[in-house]
Amino acid sequence: MQQFDAIWVNANIATMTENGKPYGAIENGVLAIKDGVIAYIGSRAELPDFDALGTPLYDVAGQWLLPGFIDCHTHLIFGGNRANEFEMRLNGASYQDIAAAGGGIKSTVTATRQASDEQLFVAAKKRLNTLMSQGVTTVEIKSGYGLDFASEKKILQVAAQLDQYHPVSIQKTFLGAHALPVEFASDAEGYIDTVCEMLPLLKQAGLVDAVDVFCEGIGFSTHQCRKVFQQAQVLGLPVKAHAEQLSNLGGSALVAEFSGLSADHIEFLDEAGVVTMAAAGTVAVLLPGAFYFLRESQLPPIDLLRKYKVPMAVATDLNPGTSPLCSLPLMLNMACTLFRLTPEEALLGVTRHAAKALGLTDRGTLATGQKADFACYDVMQPAELCYQFGVNSLKQLIINGKDIKGDF
């Protein structure tokens, strides 16, 4: 007799696997878990015998089970906010005016450096709770608002604490090469050397799962980003990049050259860059929130990404300056309405392809042996999760095999 910890029956299951059906659907299916992983998924008829009296049974009554959502690009830990700059812009202030008043990323760096670990933890936990209430079970958190060793370490330590004490699983990304700090205002090369010196120390402390860079005219050149990637390669750390958001510098091709996990934003990505990403297996991470908030007009090359079969992930880019949007369901809707993804493509973008963008193979789909991270939604079809925004249809959330009780 098979031993299970819990079983879900009468479920429609969007496995997000490639089983030949849209959404990898299993209709009127059964899902069983044991020791935090999926032990069985399929038809009721083929479910092994089990202890019917001792096993909790959930009758889903035709609702849909989906993999836990994965937000694979966030800047979730930061101090302060920039609502005042938002208001200034709407009242006619220019970028230069705001910068002269101490605004922009510098204001977030100042606020983050001044904030205590506890203050950062409490603020970040609220954001993480919000994401969890939407069905999110894994979140990537980048540093990049410290820009000196002590502050970058502080951000990553808070991310590690969230991973330890919060149900949501956290992936920690070092983004030291995010912007030029005031201490290196005229010495980008010197700062990149400093970033390369930080990296092994942070890796040794167990605080880095991946390394990111901002490869852009207002960020860092491909030559400078290459230095960071080379250091990451020596340390055995995977890489990714903010690339081709405002111009085409070749950052995506650079990521692909290092067999990187993802190139993110990519509005100005060209066909040559798409080809290199396809060959390397690099994921394209689409960030419709930043596109919306900045009122951009250059769309990512969706048709080229489809043509060359580059996996497309979707994420919030949650940050105080260009995407202060703590809603992955909103991103699903925006990915469809602004970028013209199909609902299936969008949902793949926050499940299977988002897992790939983080280098995670144990989640993102519902299959035997996968992590028991999944959600039950009161919807008639998966497309509703992209079609309607503002009504939370989440009914149950399971993370690592445990039922997360919350006011969903």
C-alpha positions as CSV (number, residue, x, y, z in Angstrom):
1,M,0.0,0.0,0.0
2,Q,1.4,3.4,-1.1
3,Q,2.0,6.0,1.7
4,F,1.0,9.6,0.9
5,D,0.9,12.7,3.0
6,A,-2.1,14.2,1.2
7,I,-4.1,13.7,-2.0
8,W,-6.1,16.1,-4.2
9,V,-8.9,14.5,-6.2
10,N,-11.4,15.7,-8.8
11,A,-8.9,18.3,-10.0
12,N,-8.2,19.9,-13.3
13,I,-4.4,20.1,-13.4
14,A,-2.4,22.5,-15.5
15,T,0.9,20.6,-15.2
16,M,2.7,23.0,-17.6
17,T,4.6,20.0,-19.0
18,E,4.8,19.1,-22.6
19,N,2.3,16.3,-22.7
20,G,0.7,17.3,-26.0
21,K,-2.2,19.2,-24.5
22,P,-2.6,23.0,-23.8
23,Y,-1.2,23.9,-20.4
24,G,-0.1,20.2,-20.1
25,A,-3.6,19.7,-18.8
26,I,-4.9,16.6,-17.0
27,E,-8.7,16.7,-16.6
28,N,-10.4,15.1,-13.6
29,G,-7.0,14.2,-12.2
30,V,-5.4,13.3,-9.0
31,L,-2.2,14.7,-7.3
32,A,-0.6,13.1,-4.3
33,I,2.4,14.2,-2.3
34,K,4.9,12.6,0.1
35,D,7.8,14.2,2.0
36,G,7.5,17.5,0.2
37,V,7.4,16.2,-3.4
38,I,4.8,15.1,-5.8
39,A,4.5,11.3,-5.5
40,Y,1.7,10.7,-8.0
41,I,-0.1,12.7,-10.7
42,G,-2.5,11.3,-13.1
43,S,-5.9,9.6,-13.3
44,R,-7.9,8.4,-10.3
45,A,-8.1,4.9,-11.9
46,E,-4.3,4.5,-11.8
47,L,-3.8,5.9,-8.3
48,P,-2.1,3.2,-6.2
49,D,-3.9,1.8,-3.2
50,F,-3.4,4.0,-0.1
51,D,-4.6,4.3,3.5
52,A,-7.9,5.9,2.9
53,L,-8.6,6.5,6.6
54,G,-5.2,8.0,7.5
55,T,-4.5,10.2,4.4
56,P,-6.0,13.7,4.1
57,L,-8.1,14.0,1.0
58,Y,-8.9,17.3,-0.7
59,D,-11.8,17.3,-3.1
60,V,-11.0,20.1,-5.6
61,A,-14.4,19.8,-7.2
62,G,-13.2,20.7,-10.7
63,Q,-11.1,23.7,-9.8
64,W,-7.6,24.0,-11.3
65,L,-4.2,23.2,-9.8
66,L,-1.2,25.0,-11.2
67,P,2.5,25.0,-10.3
68,G,3.5,27.6,-7.7
69,F,4.3,30.9,-9.5
70,I,7.9,31.9,-9.7
71,D,8.9,35.6,-9.8
72,C,12.3,35.3,-11.4
73,H,13.3,39.0,-11.4
74,T,12.8,41.3,-8.4
75,H,14.7,44.0,-6.4
76,L,12.5,43.3,-3.4
77,I,14.8,44.5,-0.7
78,F,15.3,48.3,-0.6
79,G,15.0,51.3,1.7
80,G,12.5,54.1,1.3
81,N,10.4,54.7,-1.8
82,R,10.4,57.2,-4.7
83,A,6.7,58.3,-4.8
84,N,7.9,61.9,-4.5
85,E,9.9,61.5,-7.7
86,F,6.8,60.0,-9.4
87,E,4.8,63.1,-8.4
88,M,7.6,65.4,-9.5
89,R,7.7,63.9,-12.9
90,L,4.0,64.2,-13.3
91,N,4.3,67.9,-12.3
92,G,6.9,68.5,-15.1
93,A,10.2,67.9,-13.5
94,S,12.9,66.5,-15.8
95,Y,15.2,63.6,-15.1
96,Q,18.0,66.1,-14.5
97,D,15.9,68.1,-12.1
98,I,15.2,64.9,-10.0
99,A,18.9,63.9,-10.1
100,A,20.0,67.4,-9.0
101,A,17.6,67.1,-6.1
102,G,19.3,63.8,-5.0
103,G,16.7,61.6,-6.6
104,G,16.9,58.5,-8.8
105,I,18.7,55.4,-7.8
106,K,21.1,57.4,-5.6
107,S,18.2,58.1,-3.3
108,T,17.4,54.4,-3.0
109,V,21.0,53.6,-2.3
110,T,21.1,56.2,0.4
111,A,17.9,55.0,2.0
112,T,19.1,51.3,1.8
113,R,22.5,52.1,3.3
114,Q,20.8,53.9,6.2
115,A,18.2,51.2,6.9
116,S,18.9,48.6,9.5
117,D,18.7,44.9,8.7
118,E,15.5,44.7,10.7
119,Q,13.9,47.6,8.8
120,L,14.8,46.0,5.5
121,F,13.5,42.6,6.6
122,V,10.1,43.9,7.8
123,A,9.5,45.9,4.6
124,A,10.6,43.1,2.4
125,K,8.5,40.6,4.3
126,K,5.3,42.6,3.6
127,R,6.1,42.6,-0.1
128,L,6.9,38.9,0.0
129,N,3.6,38.2,1.8
130,T,1.8,40.0,-0.9
131,L,3.4,37.9,-3.6
132,M,2.7,34.7,-1.7
133,S,-1.0,35.7,-1.4
134,Q,-1.1,35.6,-5.2
135,G,0.2,32.1,-5.5
136,V,4.0,32.9,-5.7
137,T,6.2,30.2,-4.1
138,T,9.7,31.1,-5.3
139,V,11.2,34.6,-5.7
140,E,14.5,35.8,-6.9
141,I,15.9,38.8,-5.0
142,K,18.7,41.0,-6.3
143,S,21.1,43.2,-4.4
144,G,22.2,46.4,-6.1
145,Y,21.0,49.1,-3.9
146,G,24.0,49.1,-1.6
147,L,26.9,49.5,-4.0
148,D,29.5,49.0,-1.3
149,F,30.5,45.8,0.3
150,A,28.8,46.2,3.7
151,S,25.5,47.3,2.2
152,E,25.5,44.7,-0.6
153,K,26.2,42.0,2.0
154,K,23.4,43.4,4.2
155,I,20.8,43.1,1.4
156,L,21.9,39.5,0.6
157,Q,21.9,38.6,4.3
158,V,18.3,39.9,4.6
159,A,17.4,37.8,1.6
160,A,18.9,34.8,3.3
161,Q,16.9,35.5,6.4
162,L,13.7,35.6,4.4
163,D,14.6,32.3,2.8
164,Q,15.1,30.8,6.3
165,Y,12.0,32.2,8.0
166,H,9.5,32.7,5.3
167,P,7.6,29.9,3.4
168,V,8.5,31.3,0.0
169,S,11.8,30.0,-1.4
170,I,14.4,32.8,-2.1
171,Q,17.1,32.8,-4.8
172,K,19.8,35.4,-4.0
173,T,21.4,37.3,-6.9
174,F,24.4,39.7,-6.6
175,L,23.9,42.8,-8.7
176,G,26.8,44.9,-7.5
177,A,27.2,46.1,-11.1
178,H,23.8,47.9,-11.0
179,A,24.9,51.6,-11.0
180,L,27.9,53.7,-10.3
181,P,28.0,54.8,-6.6
182,V,29.0,58.3,-5.7
183,E,32.3,57.1,-4.4
184,F,33.3,56.0,-7.9
185,A,31.5,58.8,-9.8
186,S,34.2,59.1,-12.4
187,D,35.8,55.7,-12.2
188,A,33.6,52.9,-13.6
189,E,36.6,50.6,-14.2
190,G,37.7,51.0,-10.6
191,Y,34.2,50.2,-9.3
192,I,34.0,47.1,-11.5
193,D,37.3,45.9,-10.0
194,T,35.7,46.5,-6.6
195,V,32.6,44.4,-7.6
196,C,34.9,41.6,-8.6
197,E,36.6,41.8,-5.2
198,M,33.2,41.7,-3.4
199,L,32.1,38.6,-5.3
200,P,34.3,35.9,-3.8
201,L,33.7,37.2,-0.3
202,L,30.0,37.1,-0.7
203,K,30.2,33.7,-2.3
204,Q,32.2,32.4,0.6
205,A,29.6,33.6,3.0
206,G,27.0,31.6,1.1
207,L,25.0,34.6,0.0
208,V,25.1,34.3,-3.8
209,D,23.2,32.0,-6.1
210,A,23.8,34.0,-9.3
211,V,25.4,37.1,-10.6
212,D,23.7,39.9,-12.5
213,V,24.8,43.1,-14.3
214,F,23.2,46.2,-15.8
215,C,24.6,46.2,-19.3
216,E,23.5,49.5,-20.7
217,G,24.7,53.0,-21.7
218,I,23.6,54.4,-18.3
219,G,25.0,51.2,-16.6
220,F,28.1,49.3,-17.6
221,S,29.7,48.4,-20.9
222,T,30.0,44.9,-22.3
223,H,33.7,45.0,-21.5
224,Q,33.1,45.9,-17.9
225,C,30.3,43.3,-17.6
226,R,32.6,40.6,-19.1
227,K,35.0,41.2,-16.2
228,V,32.2,40.4,-13.7
229,F,31.1,37.4,-15.6
230,Q,34.7,36.1,-15.8
231,Q,35.0,36.4,-12.0
232,A,31.6,34.6,-11.6
233,Q,32.8,31.8,-13.9
234,V,35.9,31.3,-11.8
235,L,33.7,30.9,-8.8
236,G,31.3,28.6,-10.5
237,L,28.3,31.0,-10.3
238,P,25.7,31.3,-13.1
239,V,25.2,34.7,-14.7
240,K,22.4,36.9,-16.1
241,A,22.0,40.5,-17.3
242,H,19.7,43.4,-17.5
243,A,20.3,43.9,-21.3
244,E,18.9,45.7,-24.3
245,Q,16.4,47.7,-22.3
246,L,17.3,51.1,-23.7
247,S,19.7,50.3,-26.6
248,N,21.4,47.3,-28.2
249,L,24.8,46.9,-26.7
250,G,25.1,43.2,-27.1
251,G,24.5,42.3,-23.5
252,S,22.3,39.4,-24.3
253,A,24.9,37.9,-26.6
254,L,27.5,38.3,-23.9
255,V,25.2,36.4,-21.4
256,A,24.8,33.7,-24.0
257,E,28.6,33.5,-24.5
258,F,28.8,32.6,-20.8
259,S,25.9,30.1,-21.1
260,G,24.0,32.4,-18.9
261,L,20.6,31.8,-17.3
262,S,18.8,34.8,-18.7
263,A,18.8,38.1,-20.5
264,D,16.1,40.4,-19.0
265,H,14.1,43.4,-20.4
266,I,15.5,42.9,-24.0
267,E,13.2,45.5,-25.7
268,F,16.0,46.4,-28.2
269,L,17.2,42.8,-28.8
270,D,17.9,42.0,-32.4
271,E,17.7,38.8,-34.4
272,A,21.5,38.0,-34.0
273,G,21.1,38.3,-30.2
274,V,18.0,36.0,-30.3
275,V,20.0,33.4,-32.2
276,T,22.8,33.4,-29.7
277,M,20.4,33.1,-26.8
278,A,18.6,30.2,-28.5
279,A,21.9,28.3,-29.1
280,A,23.0,28.8,-25.5
281,G,19.6,27.9,-23.9
282,T,19.4,31.4,-22.3
283,V,15.9,32.5,-21.2
284,A,14.3,35.8,-22.2
285,V,12.8,37.4,-19.1
286,L,10.1,39.9,-20.1
287,L,9.3,42.7,-17.7
288,P,6.1,44.4,-18.8
289,G,5.8,46.3,-15.5
290,A,8.8,48.4,-16.3
291,F,7.7,48.8,-19.9
292,Y,4.4,50.1,-18.6
293,F,5.7,52.3,-15.8
294,L,8.3,54.0,-18.0
295,R,5.8,54.3,-20.9
296,E,8.1,52.7,-23.3
297,S,7.2,52.1,-26.9
298,Q,9.8,49.6,-28.1
299,L,8.4,46.1,-27.8
300,P,10.5,43.0,-27.1
301,P,11.0,40.9,-30.3
302,I,8.3,38.4,-29.3
303,D,7.9,36.9,-32.8
304,L,11.7,36.3,-33.1
305,L,11.8,34.7,-29.7
306,R,9.0,32.4,-30.8
307,K,10.7,31.7,-34.2
308,Y,13.9,30.5,-32.5
309,K,12.1,28.8,-29.6
310,V,13.7,30.9,-26.9
311,P,11.8,30.3,-23.6
312,M,10.1,33.5,-22.4
313,A,9.7,34.1,-18.6
314,V,7.6,36.9,-17.1
315,A,8.4,38.7,-13.8
316,T,7.5,41.8,-11.8
317,D,10.9,43.6,-11.8
318,L,9.6,44.9,-8.4
319,N,11.7,47.9,-7.6
320,P,11.1,51.5,-6.2
321,G,12.1,53.4,-9.3
322,T,10.9,51.8,-12.6
323,S,8.4,49.0,-11.6
324,P,7.0,49.6,-8.1
325,L,4.4,46.9,-8.9
326,C,4.1,44.0,-6.4
327,S,1.7,41.9,-8.5
328,L,2.6,38.9,-10.6
329,P,-1.0,38.5,-11.7
330,L,-0.9,42.0,-13.1
331,M,2.3,41.0,-15.0
332,L,0.4,38.0,-16.5
333,N,-2.3,40.4,-17.8
334,M,0.3,43.0,-19.1
335,A,2.3,40.2,-20.8
336,C,-0.8,39.4,-22.8
337,T,-2.2,42.9,-23.4
338,L,1.0,44.8,-23.9
339,F,3.4,42.1,-25.3
340,R,0.7,40.0,-27.0
341,L,1.7,36.7,-25.3
342,T,-1.0,34.0,-25.3
343,P,-2.3,33.1,-21.8
344,E,-0.4,29.8,-22.1
345,E,2.8,31.5,-22.9
346,A,2.3,33.9,-20.0
347,L,1.6,31.1,-17.5
348,L,4.6,29.2,-18.8
349,G,6.5,32.5,-18.1
350,V,5.8,32.4,-14.4
351,T,6.2,28.6,-14.0
352,R,8.4,26.3,-16.2
353,H,10.3,29.0,-18.0
354,A,10.7,31.1,-14.8
355,A,12.3,28.1,-13.1
356,K,14.7,27.7,-16.0
357,A,15.6,31.4,-15.8
358,L,16.8,30.7,-12.2
359,G,18.5,27.4,-13.1
360,L,16.0,25.4,-11.0
361,T,15.0,22.0,-12.2
362,D,12.9,20.8,-9.3
363,R,9.9,23.2,-9.7
364,G,7.9,25.0,-12.3
365,T,5.9,22.0,-13.4
366,L,3.6,19.5,-11.8
367,A,5.2,16.0,-12.3
368,T,6.3,13.1,-10.2
369,G,9.4,13.9,-8.2
370,Q,8.9,17.7,-8.5
371,K,8.8,19.9,-5.4
372,A,5.3,20.0,-4.0
373,D,4.8,23.7,-4.7
374,F,1.3,24.3,-6.2
375,A,-1.8,26.3,-5.9
376,C,-5.6,25.7,-6.3
377,Y,-7.6,28.3,-8.1
378,D,-11.3,28.7,-8.4
379,V,-11.3,29.2,-12.2
380,M,-13.0,27.4,-15.1
381,Q,-9.9,27.6,-17.3
382,P,-6.3,28.7,-16.8
383,A,-6.7,31.7,-19.1
384,E,-8.8,33.4,-16.5
385,L,-5.6,34.0,-14.5
386,C,-4.4,36.2,-17.3
387,Y,-7.7,37.6,-18.4
388,Q,-9.1,39.0,-15.1
389,F,-7.1,41.1,-12.7
390,G,-8.0,42.3,-9.2
391,V,-10.1,39.3,-8.1
392,N,-7.9,36.8,-6.2
393,S,-9.2,33.3,-7.2
394,L,-6.5,31.5,-5.1
395,K,-8.1,29.0,-2.7
396,Q,-5.2,27.0,-1.4
397,L,-1.4,27.2,-1.6
398,I,1.0,24.4,-0.9
399,I,4.7,25.1,-0.5
400,N,7.2,22.3,0.0
401,G,4.2,20.0,0.7
402,K,2.8,22.2,3.5
403,D,-0.6,23.9,3.3
404,I,0.0,27.6,3.8
405,K,-2.8,29.2,5.7
406,G,-3.5,32.7,4.7
407,D,-6.2,35.2,3.9
408,F,-6.2,34.7,0.2
